[in-house]
Amino acid sequence: MNDIKILKTQSLLKEVLQEVLYMLDDTRLNALSIIKVECSKGKNFARVFLDSSSVSTEEQKDILKLLKKANSTIRQYLQTSLSWYKIPNFAYEFDTTLEKINKLESIFKQIRQENDR
């Protein structure tokens, strides 16, 4: 698969996965936001990155367990709505990029303050 096809696949998966999360029975899953989806070249595997800003660390563990349980339902929905021959296996994780950026900014701010003295 070329890069454009992978990007299209990732974009489509992100859109449809967000839709299916909203349709699930658990309100904790309904409220999740998908940051991005990274798909392998053969569409066998996809990593789904979720927004962690409004979810505590303890809730994150519970949500990941719920997503693992709901995986077959999610894949069935995708199979029906996308009509793809094969649906990737999903791994879910919370995106911590924003937290890391905030920590780095805090460190740089502290360094600047110390240098200004």
N, C-alpha and C positions, 0 to 999 in steps of 0.2 A: 504494500500500500504506500502511495506517496504521501508527502506531508499534508497536502491539501485535503486528501481523503480522510486522513487521520483527524485533522482539525474539524472537518465536517461531522465525522462520527462522534467525536468528543462533544461537540456543541449539541448535536441531536440527543445524545445520551444524557447530557446535563439537563436539557429541557424536559425530556420525558421522565427522567428519574425524579425531578422536582415535582412533576405532575403526580406520579405514583406515590410519592411520600405524602403528598397532601391528601390522597384518597385513602390511605391506611387508617385503621381504626384507632390508633394510639395518638393522642394529642401531642405527646413529646416528639413523635416522628413527623407529625404534620407541620410543626413549627420550625423544622430544620431548613437551613439554607445551604444549597450546594455551591461551593466556591468554584470548583473546577473538577473536571474528569480527565484523567490521563489514561489513554487506551494503548494497549500493546499493538504492535504492527499487524498481527493476525486477528485482531478482535477477540482473542481468547481470554484476555484479562483486562480489567479496568480498575484503577484506583479512584475512589470517589472521596474528594476532600470536602469536609463539612465545616461550616462556620462555628467557631468555638466561643465567640464573644459573649453569648448569652447563656452559656451552659457551664455549670461547675464541673470540676474534674470527676467528682463522684457520679454526676449525672451522665457524663460522657461515657463512662464504663457501662452503665445501664443501657444507654442508647445504642452503643455498639453491639451489645448482646441482643437487643431487640431487632436491630437491623440484620444480624446474622440469622435470627429466627425467621424474619420476614423475607429472606433472600429468595426463596423459591416463589413466593407470591410476586415479588418484584420482577423476577425473571419471566414469569408467565405473562405478566402484564406487558412487559417489553416485547415478548415474542408475539403477542396478539397485536399490539399497536404498531410495531415497526415492521412486522412480517419478515424478519431476518431469518436466515437459515440457522445461524447460531448466535446465541446471546453470550456475551462475555461473563466470566465469573467476576464478582465484585469484591473488592476489599475496601472497607470504609475506614476513614481516619479523620480526626479533627485537624484542621489546618492551624498551625501555631505560628505561621509567618508573621501575622500582625503583632502577636505578643513579642516575638523576637525583635521586630523592628522597634517596638516601643521600649524594650529593654536597652537596645543599642542607643536609641535617641536619648534615653535617660543618662546613660553612661557618658555620651558625648557632651551632654549639657553639664554634667558634673565636672568633666575635664575642662570645659570652657570656663566654668566658674572658678575653678582652682587656678587656671592660668591668668584670669583677670585680676587676681589678688595681688 
